[in-house]
Amino acid sequence: MNPDLDLTLQRVIRAPRAAVWSAWTDPSRFEKWWVPAPAVCRVDRLDVRPGGAFVTRLSDDGVDFVPHVDATFLVVDESERIVFTNAIDSAWRPANPAPVPMTAEITLSDHPDGTDYRIVVRHGDPAARARHEELGFLEGWGSVTKQLAVVAESRAAR
């Protein structure tokens, strides 16, 4: 972790790793948490494997959907780690995504209360990191992490 280039977030989710992993890898579950409510998400492609496509759309009204993420999974370690980047699109072409190019690493590990969920979002330079922080990284990624916890915890409660 480089504090000049990276942003981080950590949370304990009160659900087993399998439930958190499922929320990340099942498109119907993923759509329930990936964008901050009240916006809604549509998954176009969620091919969770190294080199797989990660394409979502976003809607503020639930009717008109616009492109949101067009990325590629780089690393997928079952139930432990997901790494993706939006600097390479789903067709493996170099991209210049708005608002900032980034690589995100999500790690899951056991915790006495469920799952230790950690995010590191890497940026190419301090300006991109600062821009992402100014745009509300902690609020945005924090709110979707809370929504992820609700989805995973509700599955675990069954």
Beta strands, then each sheet from edge to edge (+ up, - down):
strand 1: 6-13
strand 2: 40-46
strand 3: 53-59
strand 4: 66-77
strand 5: 81-85
strand 6: 103-111
strand 7: 114-122
sheet 1: 1+ 7- 6+ 5- 4+ 3- 2+
end
